[in-house]
């Protein structure tokens, strides 16, 4: 979920920003400073730093909790994060427990079988995901959390739930978030809008459900004039040269994939637009959770924008 670009020539600034904006937005977005990139030494490039937030509200100190309401294959997720007075996550406690309160991490038989099939297991991927949220993603940059190979579904659920906990922390809302996982989606239209612009655009997203199926998906990125990125001819032309795709291509592809599958986790990532695809899935999962609760209130995401 990380994007790197190498651009040369007179149009470095414009195209560097373009490439990042095309492949990343919302909570996982980064605002680029190509002049800093070009002056960075090889030694500084190897230094791991927590990205600076340039837009969005800082998380408030406290402990924030999320809990799934239903068991799946004998387990359900519990998740909590602790935020310090500097707005950083100091503790991430994501776990999957059974009816006896036993962690999947301690289920030797399950771990052994999954290891054979997926080359990973809860004992390996759960600590790795928690560590990522306490590390590079500590300020709320969910885009820094990589999907663990062999545990894609659990990784995506972790990202979705982490994002919702971060949103709660921004608002200082310590009420436990209840996820009605596995429940049928209720009929209605569910909407989500970003609050902050990244590279001049922010996400708007509406999803319509009928008979537990997603019948319409309207994901878009709009500027302050309400103009869609898909209609920005100059932007599309330049991104097409760099990434071999553009908003005019990947936006309808993502919407079509969600309607076809009625499952965010089955949405195909568009080559050349990985970050935008990941953001799409992240928000689609949150809208799915809203639909499972029948909550049609518009979700306003105080999305964080980060510098490199």
JOFENMO-V223546 format. One record per residue. N is the residue number from 1. RES is the residue in one small letter. PHI is phi in radians with two decimals (999 if undefined). Layout:
n=N res=RES phi=PHI
n=N res=RES phi=PHI
//
This chain:
n=1 res=x phi=999
n=2 res=x phi=-1.96
n=3 res=x phi=-2.04
n=4 res=x phi=-2.22
n=5 res=x phi=-2.38
n=6 res=x phi=-2.20
n=7 res=x phi=-2.16
n=8 res=x phi=-2.23
n=9 res=x phi=1.85
n=10 res=x phi=-1.25
n=11 res=x phi=-1.72
n=12 res=x phi=-0.97
n=13 res=x phi=-1.08
n=14 res=x phi=-1.14
n=15 res=x phi=-1.34
n=16 res=x phi=-1.09
n=17 res=x phi=-1.13
n=18 res=x phi=-1.07
n=19 res=x phi=-1.08
n=20 res=x phi=-1.17
n=21 res=x phi=-1.16
n=22 res=x phi=-1.23
n=23 res=x phi=-1.84
n=24 res=x phi=-2.74
n=25 res=x phi=-2.73
n=26 res=x phi=0.96
n=27 res=x phi=-1.12
n=28 res=x phi=-1.81
n=29 res=x phi=-1.54
n=30 res=x phi=-2.38
n=31 res=x phi=-1.64
n=32 res=x phi=-1.65
n=33 res=x phi=-2.15
n=34 res=x phi=-1.18
n=35 res=x phi=-1.13
n=36 res=x phi=-1.20
n=37 res=x phi=-1.08
n=38 res=x phi=-1.19
n=39 res=x phi=-1.65
n=40 res=x phi=-1.24
n=41 res=x phi=-1.47
n=42 res=x phi=-1.12
n=43 res=x phi=-1.23
n=44 res=x phi=-1.23
n=45 res=x phi=-1.18
n=46 res=x phi=-1.50
n=47 res=x phi=-1.36
n=48 res=x phi=-1.51
n=49 res=x phi=-2.23
n=50 res=x phi=-1.39
n=51 res=x phi=-1.10
n=52 res=x phi=-1.46
n=53 res=x phi=-1.43
n=54 res=x phi=-1.88
n=55 res=x phi=-2.70
n=56 res=x phi=1.87
n=57 res=x phi=-1.44
n=58 res=x phi=-1.24
n=59 res=x phi=-1.19
n=60 res=x phi=-1.57
n=61 res=x phi=-1.09
n=62 res=x phi=2.61
n=63 res=x phi=-1.99
n=64 res=x phi=-2.13
n=65 res=x phi=-2.20
n=66 res=x phi=-2.44
n=67 res=x phi=-2.52
n=68 res=x phi=-1.28
n=69 res=x phi=-1.65
n=70 res=x phi=-2.20
n=71 res=x phi=-1.50
n=72 res=x phi=-2.25
n=73 res=x phi=0.97
n=74 res=x phi=1.54
n=75 res=x phi=-2.34
n=76 res=x phi=-2.46
n=77 res=x phi=-1.53
n=78 res=x phi=-2.13
n=79 res=x phi=-2.66
n=80 res=x phi=-2.49
n=81 res=x phi=-2.25
n=82 res=x phi=-2.01
n=83 res=x phi=-2.00
n=84 res=x phi=-1.54
n=85 res=x phi=-1.30
n=86 res=x phi=-1.74
n=87 res=x phi=1.40
n=88 res=x phi=-2.07
n=89 res=x phi=-1.38
n=90 res=x phi=-1.76
n=91 res=x phi=-2.56
n=92 res=x phi=-2.09
n=93 res=x phi=-2.19
n=94 res=x phi=-1.69
n=95 res=x phi=-2.66
n=96 res=x phi=-2.17
n=97 res=x phi=-2.17
n=98 res=x phi=-1.66
n=99 res=x phi=-1.15
n=100 res=x phi=-1.62
n=101 res=x phi=1.44
n=102 res=x phi=-1.47
n=103 res=x phi=-1.30
n=104 res=x phi=-1.11
n=105 res=x phi=-1.06
n=106 res=x phi=-1.67
n=107 res=x phi=-1.53
n=108 res=x phi=-1.01
n=109 res=x phi=-1.13
n=110 res=x phi=-1.09
n=111 res=x phi=-1.08
n=112 res=x phi=-1.14
n=113 res=x phi=-1.19
n=114 res=x phi=-1.17
n=115 res=x phi=-1.06
n=116 res=x phi=-1.14
n=117 res=x phi=-1.50
n=118 res=x phi=-1.84
n=119 res=x phi=1.17
n=120 res=x phi=-2.62
n=121 res=x phi=-2.80
n=122 res=x phi=-0.96
n=123 res=x phi=-1.09
n=124 res=x phi=-1.68
n=125 res=x phi=-1.38
n=126 res=x phi=-1.11
n=127 res=x phi=-1.08
n=128 res=x phi=-1.13
n=129 res=x phi=-1.17
n=130 res=x phi=-1.07
n=131 res=x phi=-1.12
n=132 res=x phi=-1.11
n=133 res=x phi=-1.27
n=134 res=x phi=-1.47
n=135 res=x phi=-1.83
n=136 res=x phi=-1.07
n=137 res=x phi=-1.70
n=138 res=x phi=-1.05
n=139 res=x phi=-1.57
n=140 res=x phi=1.89
n=141 res=x phi=-1.47
n=142 res=x phi=-1.04
n=143 res=x phi=-1.08
n=144 res=x phi=-1.54
n=145 res=x phi=-1.62
n=146 res=x phi=-1.41
n=147 res=x phi=-1.24
n=148 res=x phi=-1.42
n=149 res=x phi=-1.01
n=150 res=x phi=1.63
n=151 res=x phi=-2.37
n=152 res=x phi=-1.05
n=153 res=x phi=-1.08
n=154 res=x phi=-1.15
n=155 res=x phi=-1.12
n=156 res=x phi=-1.18
n=157 res=x phi=-1.11
n=158 res=x phi=-1.04
n=159 res=x phi=-1.07
n=160 res=x phi=-1.06
n=161 res=x phi=-1.18
n=162 res=x phi=-1.08
n=163 res=x phi=-1.08
n=164 res=x phi=-1.18
n=165 res=x phi=-1.18
n=166 res=x phi=-1.13
n=167 res=x phi=-1.07
n=168 res=x phi=-1.14
n=169 res=x phi=-1.17
n=170 res=x phi=-1.10
n=171 res=x phi=-1.51
n=172 res=x phi=1.25
n=173 res=x phi=-1.61
n=174 res=x phi=-1.60
n=175 res=x phi=-1.16
n=176 res=x phi=-1.10
n=177 res=x phi=-1.38
n=178 res=x phi=-1.83
n=179 res=x phi=-1.78
n=180 res=x phi=-1.53
n=181 res=x phi=-1.04
n=182 res=x phi=1.47
n=183 res=x phi=-1.30
n=184 res=x phi=-1.22
n=185 res=x phi=-1.33
n=186 res=x phi=-1.53
n=187 res=x phi=-1.01
n=188 res=x phi=2.59
n=189 res=x phi=-1.97
n=190 res=x phi=-2.03
n=191 res=x phi=-2.21
n=192 res=x phi=-2.48
n=193 res=x phi=-2.31
n=194 res=x phi=-1.35
n=195 res=x phi=-1.61
n=196 res=x phi=-1.94
n=197 res=x phi=-1.54
n=198 res=x phi=-2.17
n=199 res=x phi=0.99
n=200 res=x phi=1.55
n=201 res=x phi=-2.33
n=202 res=x phi=-2.45
n=203 res=x phi=-1.48
n=204 res=x phi=-2.16
n=205 res=x phi=-2.61
n=206 res=x phi=-2.29
n=207 res=x phi=-2.27
n=208 res=x phi=-1.84
n=209 res=x phi=-2.08
n=210 res=x phi=-2.50
n=211 res=x phi=0.95
n=212 res=x phi=1.15
n=213 res=x phi=-2.19
n=214 res=x phi=-1.43
n=215 res=x phi=-1.70
n=216 res=x phi=-2.66
n=217 res=x phi=-2.28
n=218 res=x phi=-2.17
n=219 res=x phi=-1.68
n=220 res=x phi=-2.68
n=221 res=x phi=-2.20
n=222 res=x phi=-2.16
n=223 res=x phi=-1.65
n=224 res=x phi=-1.15
n=225 res=x phi=-1.62
n=226 res=x phi=1.41
n=227 res=x phi=-1.43
n=228 res=x phi=-1.30
n=229 res=x phi=-1.11
n=230 res=x phi=-1.16
n=231 res=x phi=-1.75
n=232 res=x phi=-1.53
n=233 res=x phi=-1.01
n=234 res=x phi=-1.11
n=235 res=x phi=-1.07
n=236 res=x phi=-1.06
n=237 res=x phi=-1.11
n=238 res=x phi=-1.22
n=239 res=x phi=-1.16
n=240 res=x phi=-1.02
n=241 res=x phi=-1.16
n=242 res=x phi=-1.49
n=243 res=x phi=-1.80
n=244 res=x phi=1.19
n=245 res=x phi=-2.64
n=246 res=x phi=-2.75
n=247 res=x phi=-0.97
n=248 res=x phi=-1.11
n=249 res=x phi=-1.66
n=250 res=x phi=-1.37
n=251 res=x phi=-1.09
n=252 res=x phi=-1.14
n=253 res=x phi=-1.13
n=254 res=x phi=-1.16
n=255 res=x phi=-1.06
n=256 res=x phi=-1.13
n=257 res=x phi=-1.13
n=258 res=x phi=-1.17
n=259 res=x phi=-1.15
n=260 res=x phi=-1.08
n=261 res=x phi=-1.64
n=262 res=x phi=0.93
n=263 res=x phi=-2.64
n=264 res=x phi=-0.96
n=265 res=x phi=-1.22
n=266 res=x phi=-1.78
n=267 res=x phi=-1.25
n=268 res=x phi=-1.31
n=269 res=x phi=-1.26
n=270 res=x phi=-1.45
n=271 res=x phi=-1.03
n=272 res=x phi=1.64
n=273 res=x phi=-2.36
n=274 res=x phi=-1.06
n=275 res=x phi=-1.15
n=276 res=x phi=-1.13
n=277 res=x phi=-1.11
n=278 res=x phi=-1.15
n=279 res=x phi=-1.12
n=280 res=x phi=-1.01
n=281 res=x phi=-1.09
n=282 res=x phi=-0.99
n=283 res=x phi=-1.28
n=284 res=x phi=-1.10
n=285 res=x phi=-1.15
n=286 res=x phi=-1.18
n=287 res=x phi=-1.19
n=288 res=x phi=-1.08
n=289 res=x phi=-1.06
n=290 res=x phi=-1.12
n=291 res=x phi=-1.18
n=292 res=x phi=-1.16
n=293 res=x phi=-1.65
n=294 res=x phi=1.20
n=295 res=x phi=-1.63
n=296 res=x phi=-1.59
n=297 res=x phi=-1.15
n=298 res=x phi=-1.06
n=299 res=x phi=-1.54
n=300 res=x phi=-1.81
n=301 res=x phi=-1.66
n=302 res=x phi=-1.41
n=303 res=x phi=-1.05
n=304 res=x phi=-1.51
n=305 res=x phi=-2.02
n=306 res=x phi=-2.08
n=307 res=x phi=-1.48
n=308 res=x phi=-1.36
//
